[in-house]
Amino acid sequence: MKALRFGRHAAIAVIAAGALALSACGSDNVTGAPPAGNQTSAGPKVTGTLTGIGSSAQGAAMDAWKTSFASANQGATVQYSPDGSGAGRKALLDGSAQFGGSDAYLKDDEYASSQTVCGPDGALNIPVYISPIAVAFNLPGITELKLDAPTVAKIFRGEIATWNDPAIAALNPGVTLPDTKVTPVNRSDDSGTTTNFTDYLAAAAPEVWTDTSSGIWPATLQGENAKGTSGVVKTVTDTPGAVTYADDSAVSGKLGVAQIKVGESFTKISADAAAKAVDAGKPVEGRTANDLSIKLDRKTSIEGAYPIVLVSFHVVCSAYDKQETVDLVKAFENYVVSEEGQQAAADSAKSAPLSAALAEKAKKAIDTIKVKS
């Protein structure tokens, strides 16, 4: 698979639909019937309010998706609260949201729990957003450093005290490094970005990163913490010598970003490099045929791949109580994975569009969402 970028937006047109409603896996929110229009990749025109909770990394993309979808579907609203991936998965499982945004697919126990609210086929993990996770730092005058996995792990474990440490200097000949104190900043909330970052460290530097991959940062490690993507980026921006991990779309201004060693060379962070790493991933075993959870190879040696990447999902039910809810969820998700939806995310969030093959799989999975029998 090769990730595609699309150079133009397709016009969004819509067709008539009957009076549609939304229900949160068990409650109703009825709305009126829309006027007639034409067909789009998102499906028939719909109305209602769709509620999602989850990944803050998806924030910029979600803003673009919500705006475009509402513009094409007068009377349809998507509400999204970027409370973190863990909160998003929990909200779907307890029925308080119709979809969860998560930078990590459902764990096995979460998938089992989803059968209670979503029916016997449980929830579906639909990939919607691919983005590299930046190792971002605040060192005035330095915009780029080269780091390998063991050094990154030592930095975030507090084993490297200053930025002119020999381990960093050896990877960056010719760079004048200050003796500024290293201040690692981690997420304080249950975060899919943390899950992906620690998954990379545990796989690529197991001799240093002895903790398991988790959405909760290890409590034994010292450092600063902040809630959400915006929280950690602000803390690092305000703190000389600080360093964090964050969705690349949120990193700008005076912050520098690390190149990461892959094989024998260093890879610059980019959407294309992230997509290359995702294309090398494999399906997660033990899931239904329509679930698109992806297990990434964090130790890849593919030239040009950037392994600290997150695949962010919309976790949706395979079945809802009402046809109206099914129609609204399918319409929104089909827009999100469409060419225009993916380009909107790329323009607003520096993400990599889904590859053509992955987008087609996503559409087929979305089309299987049905009313509970």
N, C-alpha and C positions, 0 to 999 in steps of 0.2 A: 504494500500500500504506500502511496505517496500522498502527502498532504497537499491539498489544492488551495490556492488563493483565488478569489473571484474578483474580477476587476470592475464589476458594475452591479448595481442593485436592480433586481427585478421589481416591476411595479406590483403592488399588492392590491388585488381585486377580490371581491367576495360575492357569495350567492345567498339566496334567501334561506332562512331556516325557521322552524317553528319557535314557539315560546320556549326558551331554554332556561335552565336553572343550574345552580351550583349546590352541591351538598358536600360537606366535609365528611369523609367516609360514612357519616350517619346522619347529618343534619341538612336541612334545606334552606336555600336562599333564592327564592323565585324571582325572576325578572320578566320583563315583557318581550314581545316578539320584535325582531329587527326588520328593517326594510330589505328589499331585494338588492342583489349585487351580482358579482361574478365569482368564479371559483379561483382559489389560490392554493399554493403548496401547503398552507396551513389548514385547508379544508373549508367547510361552510362557515359563513359568518355566525358568530356566537355572541351571547351576552351573559353577564353574570360576574361574579367576583371569585377569583381563584386565589387561594391563600398558600403562600410558601414561606418557609423559614429555613435558614441554613447558612451555607458558606459565605463568609465575608469576601473571600477571594473572587467570587462571582459578582460582587457588587456592581462594578462598572458595566459588565456585560448585561446583568439583569436590568439595569436602568435603561439600556438601549432596547432590550427585548420588550420590556413592559411598554415603553413609549410607542414603538412601532406596532406592536400587537393591538394596543388600545386604539391607535389611529386607524387601523384597518377594520376594527370591530367596535364601532360606536356602541357604548353600553357595556362593553367588557372591560374589566379591571383586573390587573394582577397585582396583588399585594405581596411584598417580599420583605422580610425582616432579616438582615444579615447577622444573626446571633451566633453563628458558628456551625460547623458541620455536625457536631454532636447534638446540638440543639435541634437541627433540622431533621436528623434521623429520628430523634425522640418524638418530635412533633408529628411526623408521619405515623409512627408506630402507636401513638396514643390517640390518633384521630383528630388532633387539633389543627392539622394542615393537610391540604390535598397533595402537596409534594414537598419533599425536602431537598435542599441543595447541599451536596456533600462532596468534599474533596477526597473521600474514601468510600469505597463501596461497602454495603452492609456486611457486617461480620456474620458468621454462621448463626450465632444465637439471635442476632437481630433479624436475620432472614426468617428464622423459625417463628419469631414473635410476630412478624408481619403477616403471617397466615391468619392470625386472629382478626385483623382489621381489613385485610385485603383479599381474603378468600384463600382457598387451598393452594393456589399457585403463588401466593405471597406477593412481595413487592418486586419491581423491576428496577435495576440500575441502568439508566440511560446516559451514556456519555454525551455531554453538551459543550464542554469547555476544556481546552488543553492549554496549559500555561507553564512556563518554567518558573521555578522558585529561585529567586535571587538570594545570594549571600551578599547582603548590602552593608556597607560600613561608612562611618563618618571619620575620614582622615583628610583634613584640609589640604588641597593641592594634589591629592592622589585619587584618581578616578577609576583605576583598574589595578587589580592584583591577580596573580596566579596562585591557586591553591589546589592541593590534592585532598582526597577524602580523609586521610589520617590527620592532616593539619587542621582541616575544618572541624573534625571531631574533637581535637585537643582544644581548639579555641572555645567551643561551646561547652566543654567539660571544665573549663577554667584552668586547664593545664598549661596554657600559654598566657603569661601575665602582661607582656608588652608587645607592641606591634613590631619592634625590631628584634624579636626572638629569632634565633638562628634557623629555626624550622621554616619561618616565613621568608627570611632573607635568602635562604638557599634556593627557594623557588622563584625569587624575584631579583636576579642579579642586575645591578645598575640602578635599582630603585632606592632612593634615600628614605629609609623607614624611620619614623620618630619613635622615641621611647615612651610614647603615650600608653597609658593603661588600657588594656583590652576589657571592655564591658559588654559581655554577651547579654542580649535581650531576647527573651522567649515569650511565647503566647501564654497567657494566664488561663485561657478558656480551653475547652475541649475542641481541638482544631484539626481539621483534615490536612491543613498545611503542615502542622506538626507531625501528623501521622506519616505523610510523604517524606518529610525531611528526615525524621528519625529512621524511617525505613531505608532510606539511602545510606545513612551513617552506619546502621547495623549491618547492612549488606556489604558496603564498600570499605568499611574500616572496622571490622569486628574485633580486632585486637585492641582498639582504643574505645570504641563505643560499645560497652558491655551491657547496656540496657536494651530491652526489646523495643520494637516499634510500637508507638502509642500516640494517641491524640492528646494525652496529658503529659506535659513535660515532667521529667524525673524530679521529684521533690528534693532529692539529695544534692542536686546541683545548684551552685550559687550563681547569682546574676540578677539582672532586673527582669521585670515582666510587665506586660500590658495586654489589654483585651483587644482582640480583633487585629486585622491587618493594619488598619489605620493607626491603631494604638502603638504597635511596635515600631512602625515607620516613623511616627512622630517622636517617640522616645529616642530613637537613634539619631534623627535629624537634630534634636535638641541636645545631644550628648556627644561631644568629641571623643573619639576612641571607641564608641559603641558599635556593635555589629548585631545583625539579626538575619532571619530568614523570612522572606515575604514574597507573595505573588509579584512577579515583575511589573505588572501593570500599575502597581502602587508606588513603585520606586522611581523617584525623579529628584530634581533639584541638585543639592550638593552631595548627595550620597554616591559613593563609588560602588562598583559591582565586581565580583570575582569571576575570573575564568576558572573552569573546573577541569582538572586533569582526567582525560579519558584515554586509556591505553598509554601511548607514549607522547601524546600531544595534549594541548589545552583547548577547550571549546568555549567560545564566547556565547553568552546567553542570548537566545533568540527564539522566536516562535517556531521557526523552521527546524532548529536544533532540537527543540522539545518534541515536535511532531515526529522527528526521526526516531527518537527514543520510544515514543508510544507505538509506532509502527512495529517495533521489535518485541512488543509485549505479547502475552499469551492469555487466552480466556481462563477465567478462574474455574477450577473444577468443582463439580457437585452442584451447579446451579441449573436452572431451567434453560431450555433452548433459547428463550427470548431475553434472558438476562445477559447484559453486556459488560459485566465486571471484567476489568483488565488487570492482570498481574504484570507489573513492569520489571524489566531486567536492570536492576540498579548497578550491576557490575559490567554493563556492556562495554565493549571495546570498539564499537562501531565509530569510525571517524566521523566527526561532525555531530554526533548525538550528544544531547545535554541530559544527563541522567537524573538531575534533581528537578523532576517535573511532576506536576499533578494533573491527573485527569479528574475533572470535576463532573459529578453526576447529578441528574435530577432523579431522585428516588420516588417512583410513583407506584400506585397500586395497580395490580394486574386486573382488578375488578373493583367497581364502585357500586354503591346502592342505587344510583339513579342514572338513567340514560343521559340526562342533561349534564351531569358531572363528567361522564365519559366524553361527551362531545367537546366540552370546554377544555378538558385536560389534553385530549388528542389534538385539538386545534392549536393550542399554545405550544405543545411540545413539537408538533410537526413544523411550526414556524421556527422554533429555536434551532432545530437541526437542519433546516433548509439552507440553501446557498445564501439567501439574503440575510437570514438570521445569523449564520456563522460569520458573514462579512461584517454585519453590524457589531458583533462582539470583537472581531479583529480590529475594527476601526476605533472602538472605544476602549479596549482593554489590552491591546497588543497580544491577543491570544492567537493560537494557531487553529485555523478552521479544521474541522473533522475531515479526514481523508474521504474520498468519494465512496470507498467500500464501507467504511465505518458509518458514514451518514446513511447509506442505504440500509445497513443492518438496523440502525436506530429507528428509521422510518417503519420498517417491518415490525419491529418490536412494539412501537407505539400503536400501530394499527391493530394489534391483538388485544388492546385494553377493552374491556367489555363490562356489561352490567352483571352483577352477581346473580347467579342462578338460584 
